[in-house]
Each structure stands twice: as C-alpha cells, then as structure tokens.
Amino acid sequence: MYQKIKRMLITLSIGLILGYLVIVVFAYVRQGKMLYFPMKEINETPKNIGLDFEEITLKTKDGINISAWYIPAENERGVLLFCHGNAGNISHRLDSIRIFHDLGLSVLIFDYRGYGKSEGSPTEKGTYVDAETAWDHLVNVKNVKPEKIIIFGRSLGSAVAAETALKHKAGALIIESGFTSVPALGSRFFPYLPVRLISRYHYSTIEKVGKIDIPKLFVHSPADEIIPFDHGLALYKKAKEPKEFLGITGGHNEGFLISGERYTDGLDAFITKHF
C-alpha cells in the first residue's frame, strides 16, 4: 500500500511539474501577444475633431514604413512627440491630441510597426527605432529645435519616451501612467511564474530616468487598475532633478479625461515653467 501511494504521489508530482513547465513555455512563447494589442483600422483622424493635420509616412533605418500624423498649433509653445500605449493605434488618441493642441502644442504622433498603417510587427527594439525615426523627422525635416520638443509617453509609450529622452536632449519629458519595467509589472500580474527569468521584453524605464537631465513630469492615478500607482512613484523617486509629480484620478485608460482641469492645469503649469 505504501509503495502504491508513493508511486501515485510521484506520478502526481511529475504531472504538476510538467503542467507548470507547459504554462511557463506558453508564457515565454506568447509574450508578444500578451504585451502588444495593435489595431490596423484607422477609425477617425484629427479632421473629425476639427483639426488640420499632415499624414506622413516615415522610413526607419531598418526599412520599415511607419505611419504618423503631424498636427500643427497656431502660436505653438512647443512640439510634442507622442509615444502612445500598447493597444489600438493613433486614431484612438484624438482626445489627447485635442488637449495638447489646446495647450498650444503641435503634435507628432506615430504608430509603432504593426499598428495602424505601419508595416511590420512590434518588438521592443523596433518601437525604440520607430520613436527615433519620428524624432529625426521633427529635427531634420521639420527643423524643430530639440529644446522645443516635449517627449510624451503614456503606458507602454512611457518606456519608449524614456529611451528617446535618454538618447536626445529634448526640452522636457512627460511620463504618464508609466511602469518601472515589464518584468516588474509581469511579476505583479503573474506571481506564480518566473517572469524575471523568462521575460524577453524589458522596457526598463527605472534604469533610465536617473540618467535623464531634462525637466520631467510624472503623471499617475492611485486608481490605475493596470499599472499600479507605486510604479509611477518609483519612477519619480528614481528620477534626477528637475522633476515634478502630478497625481490624477480615474482609471488607466480614462484618468486623463476624468481628471479634467486637474490634468490640463498641471500640464499647462509644467509647460509654462519650462517653455
């Protein structure tokens, strides 16, 4: 009887271990699908909210055509390079474009490879290259002075924005709803998996903000249900001066809208101070 129970326990243990390894392998292979949620269809354009815009196709250094919009502002205070989040495409950011335009900022917003009309498939390195291409367009084609550029990133885009700000001395950096790194965020959602060991994506903003010298504004909501508030605080604490923190209300995707004047006034004060 003892030997029979022992064999059953060994068989059960082996089954559980194999099952766990299958889950780990599945998570490793499917990471890209769990991180990126691109949409190809462009639902609306800035014309739908009464704004003139220029539709642009940019060629990256690795030969990918990426799609972008340039929305000029009259009497502009600066130009905002918009790095959006991990889902949808540029057509889902019209509310933000309107806010920035009303603040007197021209906007260049681009779709990462695989999003919207952009070719290819998203990768961490690819998103960095895409942002680099958009930066080059502003500086070398639009002839915008680097000190007049605000690099803005929301959610996943905050990591892309930080990488861009690390390479180029812009006028300012705004990180909204940012996370410290993908492994740190993944460990929060999947505590039973060895996320830090198997992660193929890093987007380690926490390693970059302490090396960026330009003025920085961190925006985050305590009610953010996707990226915990303590990630935003950790980035702020790690960052070099000059830096500021703007607390807003509401969830991850709608906090900037729900916060209303608290959000727009906070952005306006930061822009006025540094531009």
BELZI-V815987 format. One record per backbone hydrogen bond with DSSP energy under -1.0 kcal/mol. NH is the residue of the N-H (numbers start at 1). CO is the residue of the C=O. Records with the same first field share a line. If there is no record, write none. Layout:
# BELZI-V815987
NH = CO + CO
This chain:
# BELZI-V815987
5 = 1
6 = 2
7 = 3
8 = 4
9 = 5
10 = 6
11 = 7
12 = 8
13 = 9
14 = 10
15 = 11
16 = 12
17 = 13
18 = 14
19 = 15
20 = 16
21 = 17
22 = 18
23 = 19
24 = 20
25 = 21
26 = 22
27 = 23
28 = 24
29 = 25
30 = 26
34 = 30
35 = 31
36 = 32
37 = 86
39 = 88
48 = 45
49 = 46
50 = 47
51 = 46
54 = 70
56 = 68
58 = 66
60 = 64
63 = 60
66 = 58
68 = 56
69 = 109
70 = 54
71 = 107
77 = 104
79 = 148
80 = 106
81 = 150
82 = 108
83 = 152
88 = 37
92 = 89
93 = 90
97 = 93
98 = 94
99 = 95
100 = 96
101 = 97
102 = 98
103 = 99
104 = 101
105 = 100
106 = 78
107 = 71
108 = 80
109 = 69
110 = 82
111 = 67
114 = 119
115 = 112
116 = 39
118 = 115
119 = 65
127 = 123
128 = 124
129 = 125
130 = 126
131 = 127
132 = 128
133 = 129
134 = 130
135 = 131
136 = 132
137 = 133
138 = 134
139 = 135
140 = 136
141 = 137
142 = 137
144 = 138
148 = 145
149 = 146
150 = 79
151 = 172
152 = 81
153 = 174
154 = 83
155 = 176
157 = 154
158 = 155
159 = 156
160 = 156
161 = 157
162 = 158
163 = 159
164 = 160
165 = 161
166 = 162
167 = 163
168 = 164
170 = 168
171 = 149
172 = 149
173 = 215
174 = 151
175 = 217
176 = 153
177 = 219
182 = 202
185 = 181
186 = 182
187 = 183
189 = 185
190 = 186
193 = 190
195 = 193
198 = 194
199 = 195
205 = 203
206 = 180
208 = 205
209 = 205
211 = 208
216 = 242
217 = 173
218 = 244
219 = 175
220 = 246
224 = 221
231 = 228
233 = 229
234 = 230
235 = 231
236 = 232
237 = 233
238 = 234
239 = 235
240 = 209
244 = 216
246 = 218
248 = 220
255 = 251
258 = 254
259 = 255
262 = 259
264 = 260
265 = 261
266 = 262
267 = 263
268 = 264
269 = 265
270 = 266
271 = 267
272 = 268
273 = 269
274 = 270
275 = 271
